[in-house]
């Protein structure tokens, strides 16, 4: 059979980085082909080259056996290659059908197009209402709009870039059914991901990238996660060691009927949130993004002041009225999801970034910042937390996401926090660093600290948390014991159904 | 042939030094063409512009006299600019500082006292700082835009000055000229030599430059304000207060502008008149940016701007050039200086053609 798509020896150089080095792969018609790799392995660059969004420096692309010469997005569309980006490109203030019309050739006939949209959406089990404003759609619904937009062009090859990062487990299942149906009809699918379980569940074949090169090819249905991970990382992942939790008697951090109006019109207000986090345990907060997580992180960390001081207590002391610095003085550490610009100043070097929160460790004398002390502290964090950096003088923005995360996490842990709040601990972090970060959090909790993790990665929460709460539409669920709950139960709570048993799985509406 | 502009991974250190040299080179080339097209000898013109003003002691005295208030004000402004506090109204704060200092000098009961001058210094700084406190208060409490408020208050200050020198403070023995009486001798800054106008106020500038450098580069407060300017979310994350930056940024720049106003009135002017500054407060904004918001860079920037002011006058006097040509030349130099700073953080790369 002639491959739908074949790449031969694709190379792409960026200043100082080889993004793609001699990459070859082929995808058959009707095949779901995974491109697996850690962040920075070159997946996104490769997809852009296939779609024609950026030119390769060397190599050839064949589509249905014919060489593609002058490549570009317009050529792709002619060839039947469509791409669903990780970040959607929809206009918020117009309707679904109007958005799709923008990318359709020919005359603009909204009524006919709306009918077509409904037909396609029914056929593939992607319910969407063409007349709704995009603004009012949830992330999952927006993704469906993007997919339907591609499907309306009868693609021969569909590229999906990390499509499940914004979906609930149930929505992932529905998406996979749609993709299988498409593949059965002969459409080839390139599925980019770093989630091994999904790839093993869905894909027929896989090309694994590491450091811009093909590090292996595998049949994911017959490989174990460990085998695939080894090809991705280049070595075996360290085993996680989780000892049983020894909880303190009293909660170290407590949220008591916390209400907060979001500052952002598109944000989610927090409604009557109550939570207890004890010393010696890790508490996870699951949820689909945009359900109040960022508001919660801001108000607990002190970046926003709570409306009432006693809505938040640290070791029994009301801290709601204190700013982030004062809360840190009392032992509340925080690692935010944005590392550059929030957790660290991008253009500052690591010792200057140590000063940001660790200045309270005797780095300021008579109003003068002690550079030598800050440097020593940064050096210590780099060594202790295995941060790969050119020493304390390296600019924060020169570090990879994982290494900067290790540095920020290390800086906060070196302040000996009683409670550490971490938002998206392993977002954009490679597998090796992620394992290290998770182990660090476990160790911190087992040495008596209380760790609270806000994460959208359920796998991660199930791996390391002792208890899990679920946030949906600004409301927090009751506490679930990790050992007694399941991905399905948490998934249902993520959609806002408060009682798992009563909700009909077929009729799920995705969380806002 | 195609070129691409791309950000550098790190700011280039060699470019940080080369950028001003490139700018001067480009200015010399372009202005030489301009002078040639006007039938002027570019060598003579450039010599008159850059070198001749400094060949006499009086020239050097005038050079430093003009550079001093520019540097003084720019140091204060840079502290605020680093924290994204945009005080555009240093001119107004300078005027209020001058009014306050002159008020103490003219009307306080200590006309002969050695304490008169220090009190005028304090009055000038407090006056400028209070004038800047108005936008600080409004921004802190009501989130008004400090750019607009400081700028508009400049006109209020200028009108207040005009009212005083035309009305209540006008010198009764001054033949109705809109100016106050001369300050008493105890209220005047000492000159180094009676033939020249340069006075001891340059010591204020030296002290302020050193203090500003320590504050911006070494103090923790300066660090906190810079973080607030570059990465506001990181400042919030660390718990640094934005309102502190607003107050400190505006009060310090107001005080330095006020001190510059005091130095003018107690220095070369000796009295208040309706025009007391040739726009030092506005030119200092340019000086702050030419100096890349660094105290020692500001010294160089202030000396340069002062020199091209003198050079502009020199070519008009010596060569009979129209003032507009001098302005074009000054504009060229400033344009290239600020534009070449772009090369520190970005590079221009030639695109090689490639085929798939």
Contacts between the chains, C-beta under 8 A, distances in Angstrom:
chain1	res1	chain2	res2	distance
A	15	B	6	7.0
A	15	B	9	7.6
A	15	B	349	7.6
A	16	B	9	6.5
A	55	B	354	6.5
A	55	B	356	6.7
A	56	B	356	6.0
A	57	B	354	5.7
A	58	B	354	7.9
A	59	B	356	7.2
A	60	B	356	6.7
A	61	B	356	6.8
A	68	B	356	7.1
A	69	B	356	6.3
A	70	B	356	7.8
A	71	B	356	5.9
A	301	B	237	7.2
A	302	B	239	6.4
A	303	B	236	4.8
A	303	B	237	6.1
A	323	B	239	4.5
A	323	B	241	7.1
A	324	B	236	6.8
A	324	B	237	6.1
A	324	B	238	6.5
A	324	B	239	3.6
A	325	B	238	6.3
A	325	B	239	2.4
A	325	B	240	7.0
A	326	B	239	6.5
A	327	B	239	7.4
A	328	B	239	6.5
A	334	B	237	7.2
A	336	B	237	6.1
A	338	B	233	7.0
A	341	B	231	5.0
A	341	B	233	5.4
A	341	B	234	6.2
A	342	B	231	7.4
A	342	B	233	4.2
A	342	B	234	5.5
A	342	B	236	8.0
A	342	B	237	5.1
A	343	B	234	7.2
A	343	B	237	6.5
A	344	B	234	6.7
A	345	B	227	5.7
A	345	B	230	5.8
A	345	B	231	4.6
A	345	B	234	5.1
A	346	B	230	7.8
A	346	B	231	6.8
A	347	B	11	7.8
A	347	B	230	6.3
A	348	B	227	7.9
A	348	B	230	7.7
A	352	B	223	7.6
A	355	B	220	7.7
A	355	B	223	6.3
A	356	B	227	6.8
A	356	B	234	6.4
A	356	B	237	7.8
A	356	B	238	4.9
A	357	B	237	7.9
A	357	B	238	5.4
A	359	B	220	6.4
A	364	B	220	4.5
A	367	B	219	5.3
A	367	B	220	5.8
A	367	B	221	6.2
A	368	B	214	7.8
A	368	B	218	5.4
A	368	B	219	5.7
A	368	B	220	6.8
A	369	B	218	6.5
A	369	B	219	6.7
A	369	B	220	4.5
A	369	B	223	5.4
A	395	B	10	6.0
A	398	B	9	6.4
A	398	B	10	6.7
